[in-house]
Amino acid sequence: MKNHRIALLGGGGRTGKLVLYHLINQGYQVKCLLRNPQKYQIESPLIEVVEGDALNPVAVKTLIQGCQSVISTVGQRKDEPLVASQATLNILEAMAELKIKRYVLLAGLNVDTPFDNKGPETVAATEWMKMTYPAIHADRQKTYSILSNSDVDWTLVRVPFIEFTETEGETVISLDDCLGSKISAGCIASFVVKLLTDNNYIKMSPFIANL
């Protein structure tokens, strides 16, 4: 993968760091957007750090320049501006200008699509998110709408409760319902990186979970 460079947003987070480890372990070059690069402790000749915020379109374009694919594990930080939809708008604008097609990003299982057939547990989790964090839920739902109307080869990976471990157990995948209540960050990282060479989920929103 020496000639394949990945733009990574969210690489400073707990899941994002595991995605980064998987990428560099497989030989990918990575440009990583960080708000506080002085606090970052991962060092590798395969990593290039870009200082900036996902809400800043100039920083996002700088990050994506020279890359072939984009991965975002950006999460919503407490008491900060909504990030999901605006980050995706910034990313899609830069991707269009730079003629980059592949975009993989994470979301919770609460995001709804027209292709869902959510079971009772997934419906309950979705409704809880809608009632407890209505603005965050609406922003994530807006992100799906933005993606659906875009021309890029996107995959929105939907996940249940994340266990922040590197353990990689059996991962179950479904396009219409979440089949488990949790997923390890290691499994997320493995699945996300595999999507860079897997065309099975283009313009789709698979659920992944551990049984």
Buried (B, 14 or more C-beta within 10 A) or exposed (E): BEEBBBBBBBBBBEBBBBBBBBBBEBEBBBBBBBBEEEEBEBEEEBBBBBEBBBBBBEBBBBBBBEBBBBBBBBBBEEEEEBBBBBBBBBBBBBBEEBEBBBBBBBBBBBBBBEEBEBEEBBBEBBEEBBEEBEEBBBBBBBBBEBBEEBEBBBBBBBBBEBBEEBEBEEBBEBBBBBBBBBBBBBBBBBBBBBBBEEEEBEEEBBBBBBE
